[in-house]
Amino acid sequence: MKNISDVIHDKEEQIVRVRAEVEALRIAAPLLDDENRPNGEAKLLRPQPIPPK
């Protein structure tokens, strides 16, 4: 059986990784959407802060 502190630590590391992935997707999504826009206009999305829990 795992120690509860180890489980919490692992989950916190997972949260950090997922937040980084979400931020990367927020940056990449408008770039990918740019291919479908006339005149090469890009719609930039402002990242919304994710409050820590």
mmCIF entry with sequence, helices, sheets and N, C-alpha, C, O atoms, coordinates in Angstrom:
data_MODEL
# 
_entry.id   MODEL 
# 
_entity.id                         1 
_entity.type                       polymer 
_entity.pdbx_number_of_molecules   1 
# 
_entity_poly.entity_id                      1 
_entity_poly.type                           'polypeptide(L)' 
_entity_poly.nstd_linkage                   no 
_entity_poly.nstd_monomer                   no 
_entity_poly.pdbx_seq_one_letter_code       MKNISDVIHDKEEQIVRVRAEVEALRIAAPLLDDENRPNGEAKLLRPQPIPPK 
_entity_poly.pdbx_seq_one_letter_code_can   MKNISDVIHDKEEQIVRVRAEVEALRIAAPLLDDENRPNGEAKLLRPQPIPPK 
_entity_poly.pdbx_strand_id                 A 
# 
loop_
_entity_poly_seq.entity_id 
_entity_poly_seq.num 
_entity_poly_seq.mon_id 
_entity_poly_seq.hetero 
1 1  MET n 
1 2  LYS n 
1 3  ASN n 
1 4  ILE n 
1 5  SER n 
1 6  ASP n 
1 7  VAL n 
1 8  ILE n 
1 9  HIS n 
1 10 ASP n 
1 11 LYS n 
1 12 GLU n 
1 13 GLU n 
1 14 GLN n 
1 15 ILE n 
1 16 VAL n 
1 17 ARG n 
1 18 VAL n 
1 19 ARG n 
1 20 ALA n 
1 21 GLU n 
1 22 VAL n 
1 23 GLU n 
1 24 ALA n 
1 25 LEU n 
1 26 ARG n 
1 27 ILE n 
1 28 ALA n 
1 29 ALA n 
1 30 PRO n 
1 31 LEU n 
1 32 LEU n 
1 33 ASP n 
1 34 ASP n 
1 35 GLU n 
1 36 ASN n 
1 37 ARG n 
1 38 PRO n 
1 39 ASN n 
1 40 GLY n 
1 41 GLU n 
1 42 ALA n 
1 43 LYS n 
1 44 LEU n 
1 45 LEU n 
1 46 ARG n 
1 47 PRO n 
1 48 GLN n 
1 49 PRO n 
1 50 ILE n 
1 51 PRO n 
1 52 PRO n 
1 53 LYS n 
# 
_struct_asym.id          A 
_struct_asym.entity_id   1 
# 
loop_
_struct_conf.conf_type_id 
_struct_conf.id 
_struct_conf.pdbx_PDB_helix_id 
_struct_conf.beg_label_comp_id 
_struct_conf.beg_label_asym_id 
_struct_conf.beg_label_seq_id 
_struct_conf.pdbx_beg_PDB_ins_code 
_struct_conf.end_label_comp_id 
_struct_conf.end_label_asym_id 
_struct_conf.end_label_seq_id 
_struct_conf.pdbx_end_PDB_ins_code 
_struct_conf.beg_auth_comp_id 
_struct_conf.beg_auth_asym_id 
_struct_conf.beg_auth_seq_id 
_struct_conf.end_auth_comp_id 
_struct_conf.end_auth_asym_id 
_struct_conf.end_auth_seq_id 
_struct_conf.pdbx_PDB_helix_class 
_struct_conf.details 
_struct_conf.pdbx_PDB_helix_length 
HELX_P HELX_P1 AA1 ILE A 4  ? ASP A 33 ? ILE A 4  ASP A 33 1 ? 30 
HELX_P HELX_P2 AA2 ASP A 34 ? ASN A 36 ? ASP A 34 ASN A 36 5 ? 3  
HELX_P HELX_P3 AA3 PRO A 38 ? GLY A 40 ? PRO A 38 GLY A 40 5 ? 3  
# 
_struct_conf_type.id          HELX_P 
_struct_conf_type.criteria    ? 
_struct_conf_type.reference   ? 
# 
loop_
_atom_site.group_PDB 
_atom_site.id 
_atom_site.type_symbol 
_atom_site.label_atom_id 
_atom_site.label_alt_id 
_atom_site.label_comp_id 
_atom_site.label_asym_id 
_atom_site.label_entity_id 
_atom_site.label_seq_id 
_atom_site.pdbx_PDB_ins_code 
_atom_site.Cartn_x 
_atom_site.Cartn_y 
_atom_site.Cartn_z 
_atom_site.occupancy 
_atom_site.B_iso_or_equiv 
_atom_site.pdbx_formal_charge 
_atom_site.auth_seq_id 
_atom_site.auth_comp_id 
_atom_site.auth_asym_id 
_atom_site.auth_atom_id 
_atom_site.pdbx_PDB_model_num 
ATOM 1   N N  . MET A 1 1  ? 0.848   -1.178 0.000   1.00 0.00 ? 1  MET A N  1 
ATOM 2   C CA . MET A 1 1  ? 0.000   0.000  0.000   1.00 0.00 ? 1  MET A CA 1 
ATOM 3   C C  . MET A 1 1  ? 0.893   1.240  0.000   1.00 0.00 ? 1  MET A C  1 
ATOM 4   O O  . MET A 1 1  ? 1.915   1.291  0.684   1.00 0.00 ? 1  MET A O  1 
ATOM 5   N N  . LYS A 1 2  ? 0.478   2.242  -0.789  1.00 0.00 ? 2  LYS A N  1 
ATOM 6   C CA . LYS A 1 2  ? 1.255   3.472  -0.881  1.00 0.00 ? 2  LYS A CA 1 
ATOM 7   C C  . LYS A 1 2  ? 0.960   4.394  0.297   1.00 0.00 ? 2  LYS A C  1 
ATOM 8   O O  . LYS A 1 2  ? -0.132  4.397  0.865   1.00 0.00 ? 2  LYS A O  1 
ATOM 9   N N  . ASN A 1 3  ? 1.961   5.160  0.629   1.00 0.00 ? 3  ASN A N  1 
ATOM 10  C CA . ASN A 1 3  ? 1.825   6.182  1.657   1.00 0.00 ? 3  ASN A CA 1 
ATOM 11  C C  . ASN A 1 3  ? 0.976   7.322  1.081   1.00 0.00 ? 3  ASN A C  1 
ATOM 12  O O  . ASN A 1 3  ? 1.162   7.706  -0.073  1.00 0.00 ? 3  ASN A O  1 
ATOM 13  N N  . ILE A 1 4  ? 0.072   7.850  1.856   1.00 0.00 ? 4  ILE A N  1 
ATOM 14  C CA . ILE A 1 4  ? -0.819  8.916  1.393   1.00 0.00 ? 4  ILE A CA 1 
ATOM 15  C C  . ILE A 1 4  ? -0.044  10.144 0.935   1.00 0.00 ? 4  ILE A C  1 
ATOM 16  O O  . ILE A 1 4  ? -0.460  10.820 -0.005  1.00 0.00 ? 4  ILE A O  1 
ATOM 17  N N  . SER A 1 5  ? 1.066   10.440 1.580   1.00 0.00 ? 5  SER A N  1 
ATOM 18  C CA . SER A 1 5  ? 1.889   11.589 1.174   1.00 0.00 ? 5  SER A CA 1 
ATOM 19  C C  . SER A 1 5  ? 2.455   11.381 -0.228  1.00 0.00 ? 5  SER A C  1 
ATOM 20  O O  . SER A 1 5  ? 2.522   12.324 -1.016  1.00 0.00 ? 5  SER A O  1 
ATOM 21  N N  . ASP A 1 6  ? 2.861   10.153 -0.539  1.00 0.00 ? 6  ASP A N  1 
ATOM 22  C CA . ASP A 1 6  ? 3.383   9.848  -1.870  1.00 0.00 ? 6  ASP A CA 1 
ATOM 23  C C  . ASP A 1 6  ? 2.289   9.994  -2.929  1.00 0.00 ? 6  ASP A C  1 
ATOM 24  O O  . ASP A 1 6  ? 2.543   10.510 -4.017  1.00 0.00 ? 6  ASP A O  1 
ATOM 25  N N  . VAL A 1 7  ? 1.097   9.549  -2.617  1.00 0.00 ? 7  VAL A N  1 
ATOM 26  C CA . VAL A 1 7  ? -0.019  9.649  -3.552  1.00 0.00 ? 7  VAL A CA 1 
ATOM 27  C C  . VAL A 1 7  ? -0.343  11.116 -3.819  1.00 0.00 ? 7  VAL A C  1 
ATOM 28  O O  . VAL A 1 7  ? -0.548  11.502 -4.970  1.00 0.00 ? 7  VAL A O  1 
ATOM 29  N N  . ILE A 1 8  ? -0.392  11.924 -2.787  1.00 0.00 ? 8  ILE A N  1 
ATOM 30  C CA . ILE A 1 8  ? -0.681  13.355 -2.936  1.00 0.00 ? 8  ILE A CA 1 
ATOM 31  C C  . ILE A 1 8  ? 0.406   14.025 -3.772  1.00 0.00 ? 8  ILE A C  1 
ATOM 32  O O  . ILE A 1 8  ? 0.109   14.836 -4.649  1.00 0.00 ? 8  ILE A O  1 
ATOM 33  N N  . HIS A 1 9  ? 1.658   13.686 -3.501  1.00 0.00 ? 9  HIS A N  1 
ATOM 34  C CA . HIS A 1 9  ? 2.775   14.256 -4.256  1.00 0.00 ? 9  HIS A CA 1 
ATOM 35  C C  . HIS A 1 9  ? 2.661   13.892 -5.739  1.00 0.00 ? 9  HIS A C  1 
ATOM 36  O O  . HIS A 1 9  ? 2.851   14.746 -6.604  1.00 0.00 ? 9  HIS A O  1 
ATOM 37  N N  . ASP A 1 10 ? 2.356   12.642 -6.028  1.00 0.00 ? 10 ASP A N  1 
ATOM 38  C CA . ASP A 1 10 ? 2.187   12.206 -7.417  1.00 0.00 ? 10 ASP A CA 1 
ATOM 39  C C  . ASP A 1 10 ? 1.054   12.966 -8.106  1.00 0.00 ? 10 ASP A C  1 
ATOM 40  O O  . ASP A 1 10 ? 1.192   13.382 -9.256  1.00 0.00 ? 10 ASP A O  1 
ATOM 41  N N  . LYS A 1 11 ? -0.051  13.144 -7.410  1.00 0.00 ? 11 LYS A N  1 
ATOM 42  C CA . LYS A 1 11 ? -1.190  13.864 -7.988  1.00 0.00 ? 11 LYS A CA 1 
ATOM 43  C C  . LYS A 1 11 ? -0.841  15.330 -8.245  1.00 0.00 ? 11 LYS A C  1 
ATOM 44  O O  . LYS A 1 11 ? -1.258  15.892 -9.258  1.00 0.00 ? 11 LYS A O  1 
ATOM 45  N N  . GLU A 1 12 ? -0.090  15.948 -7.352  1.00 0.00 ? 12 GLU A N  1 
ATOM 46  C CA . GLU A 1 12 ? 0.321   17.334 -7.550  1.00 0.00 ? 12 GLU A CA 1 
ATOM 47  C C  . GLU A 1 12 ? 1.219   17.463 -8.775  1.00 0.00 ? 12 GLU A C  1 
ATOM 48  O O  . GLU A 1 12 ? 1.110   18.434 -9.523  1.00 0.00 ? 12 GLU A O  1 
ATOM 49  N N  . GLU A 1 13 ? 2.104   16.493 -8.987  1.00 0.00 ? 13 GLU A N  1 
ATOM 50  C CA . GLU A 1 13 ? 2.959   16.497 -10.171 1.00 0.00 ? 13 GLU A CA 1 
ATOM 51  C C  . GLU A 1 13 ? 2.123   16.328 -11.438 1.00 0.00 ? 13 GLU A C  1 
ATOM 52  O O  . GLU A 1 13 ? 2.407   16.957 -12.457 1.00 0.00 ? 13 GLU A O  1 
ATOM 53  N N  . GLN A 1 14 ? 1.113   15.498 -11.377 1.00 0.00 ? 14 GLN A N  1 
ATOM 54  C CA . GLN A 1 14 ? 0.226   15.314 -12.525 1.00 0.00 ? 14 GLN A CA 1 
ATOM 55  C C  . GLN A 1 14 ? -0.509  16.612 -12.855 1.00 0.00 ? 14 GLN A C  1 
ATOM 56  O O  . GLN A 1 14 ? -0.680  16.948 -14.027 1.00 0.00 ? 14 GLN A O  1 
ATOM 57  N N  . ILE A 1 15 ? -0.934  17.329 -11.843 1.00 0.00 ? 15 ILE A N  1 
ATOM 58  C CA . ILE A 1 15 ? -1.637  18.602 -12.049 1.00 0.00 ? 15 ILE A CA 1 
ATOM 59  C C  . ILE A 1 15 ? -0.721  19.598 -12.752 1.00 0.00 ? 15 ILE A C  1 
ATOM 60  O O  . ILE A 1 15 ? -1.154  20.302 -13.664 1.00 0.00 ? 15 ILE A O  1 
ATOM 61  N N  . VAL A 1 16 ? 0.531   19.659 -12.337 1.00 0.00 ? 16 VAL A N  1 
ATOM 62  C CA . VAL A 1 16 ? 1.487   20.575 -12.962 1.00 0.00 ? 16 VAL A CA 1 
ATOM 63  C C  . VAL A 1 16 ? 1.665   20.218 -14.438 1.00 0.00 ? 16 VAL A C  1 
ATOM 64  O O  . VAL A 1 16 ? 1.696   21.104 -15.292 1.00 0.00 ? 16 VAL A O  1 
ATOM 65  N N  . ARG A 1 17 ? 1.781   18.921 -14.739 1.00 0.00 ? 17 ARG A N  1 
ATOM 66  C CA . ARG A 1 17 ? 1.938   18.485 -16.129 1.00 0.00 ? 17 ARG A CA 1 
ATOM 67  C C  . ARG A 1 17 ? 0.704   18.836 -16.969 1.00 0.00 ? 17 ARG A C  1 
ATOM 68  O O  . ARG A 1 17 ? 0.828   19.315 -18.096 1.00 0.00 ? 17 ARG A O  1 
ATOM 69  N N  . VAL A 1 18 ? -0.466  18.597 -16.419 1.00 0.00 ? 18 VAL A N  1 
ATOM 70  C CA . VAL A 1 18 ? -1.699  18.875 -17.169 1.00 0.00 ? 18 VAL A CA 1 
ATOM 71  C C  . VAL A 1 18 ? -1.852  20.375 -17.408 1.00 0.00 ? 18 VAL A C  1 
ATOM 72  O O  . VAL A 1 18 ? -2.276  20.783 -18.489 1.00 0.00 ? 18 VAL A O  1 
ATOM 73  N N  . ARG A 1 19 ? -1.519  21.190 -16.432 1.00 0.00 ? 19 ARG A N  1 
ATOM 74  C CA . ARG A 1 19 ? -1.600  22.646 -16.626 1.00 0.00 ? 19 ARG A CA 1 
ATOM 75  C C  . ARG A 1 19 ? -0.668  23.098 -17.745 1.00 0.00 ? 19 ARG A C  1 
ATOM 76  O O  . ARG A 1 19 ? -1.032  23.960 -18.545 1.00 0.00 ? 19 ARG A O  1 
ATOM 77  N N  . ALA A 1 20 ? 0.535   22.521 -17.809 1.00 0.00 ? 20 ALA A N  1 
ATOM 78  C CA . ALA A 1 20 ? 1.470   22.863 -18.879 1.00 0.00 ? 20 ALA A CA 1 
ATOM 79  C C  . ALA A 1 20 ? 0.916   22.419 -20.234 1.00 0.00 ? 20 ALA A C  1 
ATOM 80  O O  . ALA A 1 20 ? 1.059   23.138 -21.223 1.00 0.00 ? 20 ALA A O  1 
ATOM 81  N N  . GLU A 1 21 ? 0.294   21.257 -20.287 1.00 0.00 ? 21 GLU A N  1 
ATOM 82  C CA . GLU A 1 21 ? -0.302  20.768 -21.533 1.00 0.00 ? 21 GLU A CA 1 
ATOM 83  C C  . GLU A 1 21 ? -1.456  21.663 -21.979 1.00 0.00 ? 21 GLU A C  1 
ATOM 84  O O  . GLU A 1 21 ? -1.592  21.956 -23.167 1.00 0.00 ? 21 GLU A O  1 
ATOM 85  N N  . VAL A 1 22 ? -2.276  22.093 -21.045 1.00 0.00 ? 22 VAL A N  1 
ATOM 86  C CA . VAL A 1 22 ? -3.402  22.978 -21.377 1.00 0.00 ? 22 VAL A CA 1 
ATOM 87  C C  . VAL A 1 22 ? -2.864  24.302 -21.925 1.00 0.00 ? 22 VAL A C  1 
ATOM 88  O O  . VAL A 1 22 ? -3.383  24.820 -22.914 1.00 0.00 ? 22 VAL A O  1 
ATOM 89  N N  . GLU A 1 23 ? -1.850  24.836 -21.303 1.00 0.00 ? 23 GLU A N  1 
ATOM 90  C CA . GLU A 1 23 ? -1.263  26.091 -21.775 1.00 0.00 ? 23 GLU A CA 1 
ATOM 91  C C  . GLU A 1 23 ? -0.711  25.917 -23.189 1.00 0.00 ? 23 GLU A C  1 
ATOM 92  O O  . GLU A 1 23 ? -0.893  26.793 -24.035 1.00 0.00 ? 23 GLU A O  1 
ATOM 93  N N  . ALA A 1 24 ? -0.044  24.804 -23.448 1.00 0.00 ? 24 ALA A N  1 
ATOM 94  C CA . ALA A 1 24 ? 0.492   24.547 -24.789 1.00 0.00 ? 24 ALA A CA 1 
ATOM 95  C C  . ALA A 1 24 ? -0.639  24.448 -25.810 1.00 0.00 ? 24 ALA A C  1 
ATOM 96  O O  . ALA A 1 24 ? -0.510  24.948 -26.927 1.00 0.00 ? 24 ALA A O  1 
ATOM 97  N N  . LEU A 1 25 ? -1.734  23.814 -25.436 1.00 0.00 ? 25 LEU A N  1 
ATOM 98  C CA . LEU A 1 25 ? -2.872  23.704 -26.353 1.00 0.00 ? 25 LEU A CA 1 
ATOM 99  C C  . LEU A 1 25 ? -3.523  25.054 -26.607 1.00 0.00 ? 25 LEU A C  1 
ATOM 100 O O  . LEU A 1 25 ? -3.993  25.312 -27.715 1.00 0.00 ? 25 LEU A O  1 
ATOM 101 N N  . ARG A 1 26 ? -3.556  25.908 -25.612 1.00 0.00 ? 26 ARG A N  1 
ATOM 102 C CA . ARG A 1 26 ? -4.115  27.250 -25.803 1.00 0.00 ? 26 ARG A CA 1 
ATOM 103 C C  . ARG A 1 26 ? -3.277  28.061 -26.784 1.00 0.00 ? 26 ARG A C  1 
ATOM 104 O O  . ARG A 1 26 ? -3.796  28.906 -27.512 1.00 0.00 ? 26 ARG A O  1 
ATOM 105 N N  . ILE A 1 27 ? -1.983  27.795 -26.792 1.00 0.00 ? 27 ILE A N  1 
ATOM 106 C CA . ILE A 1 27 ? -1.101  28.486 -27.736 1.00 0.00 ? 27 ILE A CA 1 
ATOM 107 C C  . ILE A 1 27 ? -1.231  27.873 -29.124 1.00 0.00 ? 27 ILE A C  1 
ATOM 108 O O  . ILE A 1 27 ? -1.277  28.595 -30.120 1.00 0.00 ? 27 ILE A O  1 
ATOM 109 N N  . ALA A 1 28 ? -1.290  26.551 -29.196 1.00 0.00 ? 28 ALA A N  1 
ATOM 110 C CA . ALA A 1 28 ? -1.303  25.866 -30.481 1.00 0.00 ? 28 ALA A CA 1 
ATOM 111 C C  . ALA A 1 28 ? -2.643  25.965 -31.200 1.00 0.00 ? 28 ALA A C  1 
ATOM 112 O O  . ALA A 1 28 ? -2.672  26.014 -32.430 1.00 0.00 ? 28 ALA A O  1 
ATOM 113 N N  . ALA A 1 29 ? -3.736  25.995 -30.479 1.00 0.00 ? 29 ALA A N  1 
ATOM 114 C CA . ALA A 1 29 ? -5.057  25.985 -31.107 1.00 0.00 ? 29 ALA A CA 1 
ATOM 115 C C  . ALA A 1 29 ? -5.254  27.137 -32.085 1.00 0.00 ? 29 ALA A C  1 
ATOM 116 O O  . ALA A 1 29 ? -5.706  26.897 -33.204 1.00 0.00 ? 29 ALA A O  1 
ATOM 117 N N  . PRO A 1 30 ? -4.940  28.365 -31.718 1.00 0.00 ? 30 PRO A N  1 
ATOM 118 C CA . PRO A 1 30 ? -5.120  29.456 -32.692 1.00 0.00 ? 30 PRO A CA 1 
ATOM 119 C C  . PRO A 1 30 ? -4.208  29.302 -33.909 1.00 0.00 ? 30 PRO A C  1 
ATOM 120 O O  . PRO A 1 30 ? -4.583  29.697 -35.013 1.00 0.00 ? 30 PRO A O  1 
ATOM 121 N N  . LEU A 1 31 ? -3.038  28.744 -33.723 1.00 0.00 ? 31 LEU A N  1 
ATOM 122 C CA . LEU A 1 31 ? -2.139  28.553 -34.858 1.00 0.00 ? 31 LEU A CA 1 
ATOM 123 C C  . LEU A 1 31 ? -2.708  27.532 -35.825 1.00 0.00 ? 31 LEU A C  1 
ATOM 124 O O  . LEU A 1 31 ? -2.599  27.701 -37.039 1.00 0.00 ? 31 LEU A O  1 
ATOM 125 N N  . LEU A 1 32 ? -3.300  26.496 -35.313 1.00 0.00 ? 32 LEU A N  1 
ATOM 126 C CA . LEU A 1 32 ? -3.914  25.483 -36.159 1.00 0.00 ? 32 LEU A CA 1 
ATOM 127 C C  . LEU A 1 32 ? -5.177  26.023 -36.826 1.00 0.00 ? 32 LEU A C  1 
ATOM 128 O O  . LEU A 1 32 ? -5.474  25.690 -37.973 1.00 0.00 ? 32 LEU A O  1 
ATOM 129 N N  . ASP A 1 33 ? -5.907  26.846 -36.106 1.00 0.00 ? 33 ASP A N  1 
ATOM 130 C CA . ASP A 1 33 ? -7.127  27.442 -36.645 1.00 0.00 ? 33 ASP A CA 1 
ATOM 131 C C  . ASP A 1 33 ? -6.806  28.431 -37.759 1.00 0.00 ? 33 ASP A C  1 
ATOM 132 O O  . ASP A 1 33 ? -7.647  28.684 -38.622 1.00 0.00 ? 33 ASP A O  1 
ATOM 133 N N  . ASP A 1 34 ? -5.614  28.985 -37.751 1.00 0.00 ? 34 ASP A N  1 
ATOM 134 C CA . ASP A 1 34 ? -5.193  29.979 -38.738 1.00 0.00 ? 34 ASP A CA 1 
ATOM 135 C C  . ASP A 1 34 ? -5.291  29.435 -40.158 1.00 0.00 ? 34 ASP A C  1 
ATOM 136 O O  . ASP A 1 34 ? -5.535  30.201 -41.091 1.00 0.00 ? 34 ASP A O  1 
ATOM 137 N N  . GLU A 1 35 ? -5.110  28.145 -40.341 1.00 0.00 ? 35 GLU A N  1 
ATOM 138 C CA . GLU A 1 35 ? -5.151  27.555 -41.673 1.00 0.00 ? 35 GLU A CA 1 
ATOM 139 C C  . GLU A 1 35 ? -6.540  27.684 -42.305 1.00 0.00 ? 35 GLU A C  1 
ATOM 140 O O  . GLU A 1 35 ? -6.659  27.697 -43.530 1.00 0.00 ? 35 GLU A O  1 
ATOM 141 N N  . ASN A 1 36 ? -7.567  27.777 -41.499 1.00 0.00 ? 36 ASN A N  1 
ATOM 142 C CA . ASN A 1 36 ? -8.930  27.832 -41.999 1.00 0.00 ? 36 ASN A CA 1 
ATOM 143 C C  . ASN A 1 36 ? -9.466  29.255 -42.141 1.00 0.00 ? 36 ASN A C  1 
ATOM 144 O O  . ASN A 1 36 ? -10.616 29.438 -42.541 1.00 0.00 ? 36 ASN A O  1 
ATOM 145 N N  . ARG A 1 37 ? -8.665  30.256 -41.826 1.00 0.00 ? 37 ARG A N  1 
ATOM 146 C CA . ARG A 1 37 ? -9.124  31.642 -41.869 1.00 0.00 ? 37 ARG A CA 1 
ATOM 147 C C  . ARG A 1 37 ? -8.654  32.311 -43.160 1.00 0.00 ? 37 ARG A C  1 
ATOM 148 O O  . ARG A 1 37 ? -7.535  32.077 -43.617 1.00 0.00 ? 37 ARG A O  1 
ATOM 149 N N  . PRO A 1 38 ? -9.518  33.147 -43.743 1.00 0.00 ? 38 PRO A N  1 
ATOM 150 C CA . PRO A 1 38 ? -9.086  33.885 -44.935 1.00 0.00 ? 38 PRO A CA 1 
ATOM 151 C C  . PRO A 1 38 ? -8.040  34.943 -44.562 1.00 0.00 ? 38 PRO A C  1 
ATOM 152 O O  . PRO A 1 38 ? -8.023  35.435 -43.434 1.00 0.00 ? 38 PRO A O  1 
ATOM 153 N N  . ASN A 1 39 ? -7.186  35.280 -45.501 1.00 0.00 ? 39 ASN A N  1 
ATOM 154 C CA . ASN A 1 39 ? -6.159  36.323 -45.339 1.00 0.00 ? 39 ASN A CA 1 
ATOM 155 C C  . ASN A 1 39 ? -5.158  36.005 -44.233 1.00 0.00 ? 39 ASN A C  1 
ATOM 156 O O  . ASN A 1 39 ? -4.426  36.899 -43.808 1.00 0.00 ? 39 ASN A O  1 
ATOM 157 N N  . GLY A 1 40 ? -5.100  34.781 -43.761 1.00 0.00 ? 40 GLY A N  1 
ATOM 158 C CA . GLY A 1 40 ? -4.131  34.405 -42.744 1.00 0.00 ? 40 GLY A CA 1 
ATOM 159 C C  . GLY A 1 40 ? -4.350  35.063 -41.402 1.00 0.00 ? 40 GLY A C  1 
ATOM 160 O O  . GLY A 1 40 ? -3.425  35.137 -40.593 1.00 0.00 ? 40 GLY A O  1 
ATOM 161 N N  . GLU A 1 41 ? -5.570  35.549 -41.146 1.00 0.00 ? 41 GLU A N  1 
ATOM 162 C CA . GLU A 1 41 ? -5.847  36.178 -39.854 1.00 0.00 ? 41 GLU A CA 1 
ATOM 163 C C  . GLU A 1 41 ? -5.820  35.122 -38.766 1.00 0.00 ? 41 GLU A C  1 
ATOM 164 O O  . GLU A 1 41 ? -6.390  34.042 -38.920 1.00 0.00 ? 41 GLU A O  1 
ATOM 165 N N  . ALA A 1 42 ? -5.172  35.433 -37.693 1.00 0.00 ? 42 ALA A N  1 
ATOM 166 C CA . ALA A 1 42 ? -5.115  34.500 -36.571 1.00 0.00 ? 42 ALA A CA 1 
ATOM 167 C C  . ALA A 1 42 ? -5.920  35.060 -35.413 1.00 0.00 ? 42 ALA A C  1 
ATOM 168 O O  . ALA A 1 42 ? -5.841  36.249 -35.105 1.00 0.00 ? 42 ALA A O  1 
ATOM 169 N N  . LYS A 1 43 ? -6.672  34.221 -34.792 1.00 0.00 ? 43 LYS A N  1 
ATOM 170 C CA . LYS A 1 43 ? -7.419  34.624 -33.599 1.00 0.00 ? 43 LYS A CA 1 
ATOM 171 C C  . LYS A 1 43 ? -6.618  34.154 -32.393 1.00 0.00 ? 43 LYS A C  1 
ATOM 172 O O  . LYS A 1 43 ? -6.448  32.953 -32.185 1.00 0.00 ? 43 LYS A O  1 
ATOM 173 N N  . LEU A 1 44 ? -6.135  35.084 -31.611 1.00 0.00 ? 44 LEU A N  1 
ATOM 174 C CA . LEU A 1 44 ? -5.342  34.738 -30.452 1.00 0.00 ? 44 LEU A CA 1 
ATOM 175 C C  . LEU A 1 44 ? -6.232  34.655 -29.219 1.00 0.00 ? 44 LEU A C  1 
ATOM 176 O O  . LEU A 1 44 ? -7.050  35.538 -28.963 1.00 0.00 ? 44 LEU A O  1 
ATOM 177 N N  . LEU A 1 45 ? -6.061  33.602 -28.480 1.00 0.00 ? 45 LEU A N  1 
ATOM 178 C CA . LEU A 1 45 ? -6.815  33.420 -27.249 1.00 0.00 ? 45 LEU A CA 1 
ATOM 179 C C  . LEU A 1 45 ? -5.929  33.794 -26.071 1.00 0.00 ? 45 LEU A C  1 
ATOM 180 O O  . LEU A 1 45 ? -4.758  33.421 -26.010 1.00 0.00 ? 45 LEU A O  1 
ATOM 181 N N  . ARG A 1 46 ? -6.497  34.521 -25.160 1.00 0.00 ? 46 ARG A N  1 
ATOM 182 C CA . ARG A 1 46 ? -5.747  34.843 -23.945 1.00 0.00 ? 46 ARG A CA 1 
ATOM 183 C C  . ARG A 1 46 ? -5.894  33.706 -22.962 1.00 0.00 ? 46 ARG A C  1 
ATOM 184 O O  . ARG A 1 46 ? -7.010  33.261 -22.696 1.00 0.00 ? 46 ARG A O  1 
ATOM 185 N N  . PRO A 1 47 ? -4.790  33.228 -22.417 1.00 0.00 ? 47 PRO A N  1 
ATOM 186 C CA . PRO A 1 47 ? -4.897  32.141 -21.440 1.00 0.00 ? 47 PRO A CA 1 
ATOM 187 C C  . PRO A 1 47 ? -5.654  32.586 -20.195 1.00 0.00 ? 47 PRO A C  1 
ATOM 188 O O  . PRO A 1 47 ? -5.425  33.679 -19.677 1.00 0.00 ? 47 PRO A O  1 
ATOM 189 N N  . GLN A 1 48 ? -6.534  31.754 -19.730 1.00 0.00 ? 48 GLN A N  1 
ATOM 190 C CA . GLN A 1 48 ? -7.277  32.032 -18.510 1.00 0.00 ? 48 GLN A CA 1 
ATOM 191 C C  . GLN A 1 48 ? -6.539  31.361 -17.359 1.00 0.00 ? 48 GLN A C  1 
ATOM 192 O O  . GLN A 1 48 ? -6.197  30.182 -17.446 1.00 0.00 ? 48 GLN A O  1 
ATOM 193 N N  . PRO A 1 49 ? -6.293  32.092 -16.295 1.00 0.00 ? 49 PRO A N  1 
ATOM 194 C CA . PRO A 1 49 ? -5.604  31.474 -15.165 1.00 0.00 ? 49 PRO A CA 1 
ATOM 195 C C  . PRO A 1 49 ? -6.449  30.366 -14.545 1.00 0.00 ? 49 PRO A C  1 
ATOM 196 O O  . PRO A 1 49 ? -7.672  30.465 -14.446 1.00 0.00 ? 49 PRO A O  1 
ATOM 197 N N  . ILE A 1 50 ? -5.765  29.328 -14.140 1.00 0.00 ? 50 ILE A N  1 
ATOM 198 C CA . ILE A 1 50 ? -6.427  28.216 -13.469 1.00 0.00 ? 50 ILE A CA 1 
ATOM 199 C C  . ILE A 1 50 ? -6.123  28.369 -11.992 1.00 0.00 ? 50 ILE A C  1 
ATOM 200 O O  . ILE A 1 50 ? -4.966  28.285 -11.581 1.00 0.00 ? 50 ILE A O  1 
ATOM 201 N N  . PRO A 1 51 ? -7.160  28.594 -11.187 1.00 0.00 ? 51 PRO A N  1 
ATOM 202 C CA . PRO A 1 51 ? -6.895  28.803 -9.766  1.00 0.00 ? 51 PRO A CA 1 
ATOM 203 C C  . PRO A 1 51 ? -6.400  27.510 -9.113  1.00 0.00 ? 51 PRO A C  1 
ATOM 204 O O  . PRO A 1 51 ? -6.934  26.432 -9.371  1.00 0.00 ? 51 PRO A O  1 
ATOM 205 N N  . PRO A 1 52 ? -5.389  27.628 -8.279  1.00 0.00 ? 52 PRO A N  1 
ATOM 206 C CA . PRO A 1 52 ? -4.898  26.440 -7.567  1.00 0.00 ? 52 PRO A CA 1 
ATOM 207 C C  . PRO A 1 52 ? -5.910  25.970 -6.554  1.00 0.00 ? 52 PRO A C  1 
ATOM 208 O O  . PRO A 1 52 ? -6.671  26.759 -5.994  1.00 0.00 ? 52 PRO A O  1 
ATOM 209 N N  . LYS A 1 53 ? -5.908  24.677 -6.329  1.00 0.00 ? 53 LYS A N  1 
ATOM 210 C CA . LYS A 1 53 ? -6.845  24.117 -5.354  1.00 0.00 ? 53 LYS A CA 1 
ATOM 211 C C  . LYS A 1 53 ? -6.118  23.594 -4.156  1.00 0.00 ? 53 LYS A C  1 
ATOM 212 O O  . LYS A 1 53 ? -6.746  23.083 -3.228  1.00 0.00 ? 53 LYS A O  1 
# 
